[in-house]
Amino acid sequence: MKLFKRKSASPTFQKNMTSAATRRKRLSVNVRRKILWRQRSYSLIQLGECV
């Protein structure tokens, strides 16, 4: 990523940066949720096999 000067940093550029950050955050949250769900389902399957 290139470093921009303050003068060249337009509001649209900053807006794009914030939207990208929020998108990344949302993606990470979704991934974490998926992993948690997978772990939960895996443990449930193991419990079912044990019983």
C-alpha positions as CSV (number, residue, x, y, z in Angstrom):
1,M,0.0,0.0,0.0
2,K,1.3,3.4,-1.0
3,L,1.6,6.2,1.5
4,F,-0.3,9.3,0.5
5,K,0.3,12.9,1.4
6,R,-2.4,14.7,3.5
7,K,-3.2,17.0,0.6
8,S,-3.9,14.2,-1.9
9,A,-6.1,12.2,0.6
10,S,-9.6,13.0,-0.6
11,P,-12.7,12.4,1.5
12,T,-13.8,9.7,-1.0
13,F,-10.5,7.9,-0.5
14,Q,-10.9,8.0,3.2
15,K,-14.5,6.8,2.9
16,N,-13.3,3.9,0.8
17,M,-10.7,3.1,3.4
18,T,-13.3,3.0,6.2
19,S,-15.7,0.9,4.1
20,A,-12.8,-1.6,3.4
21,A,-12.0,-1.8,7.1
22,T,-15.6,-2.4,8.0
23,R,-15.9,-5.1,5.3
24,R,-12.7,-6.8,6.6
25,K,-14.1,-6.7,10.1
26,R,-17.4,-8.1,9.0
27,L,-15.6,-10.9,7.1
28,S,-13.5,-11.8,10.1
29,V,-16.6,-11.9,12.3
30,N,-18.3,-14.2,9.8
31,V,-15.3,-16.5,9.6
32,R,-15.1,-16.7,13.4
33,R,-18.8,-17.5,13.6
34,K,-18.4,-20.2,11.0
35,I,-15.5,-21.7,12.9
36,L,-17.4,-21.6,16.2
37,W,-20.4,-23.2,14.5
38,R,-18.2,-26.0,13.1
39,Q,-16.6,-26.7,16.5
40,R,-20.0,-26.7,18.1
41,S,-21.5,-29.2,15.6
42,Y,-18.3,-31.4,15.8
43,S,-18.6,-31.5,19.6
44,L,-22.3,-32.3,19.4
45,I,-21.6,-35.2,16.9
46,Q,-18.9,-36.6,19.3
47,L,-21.3,-36.4,22.3
48,G,-24.0,-38.2,20.2
49,E,-21.5,-40.9,19.4
50,C,-20.5,-41.3,23.1
51,V,-24.1,-41.6,24.3
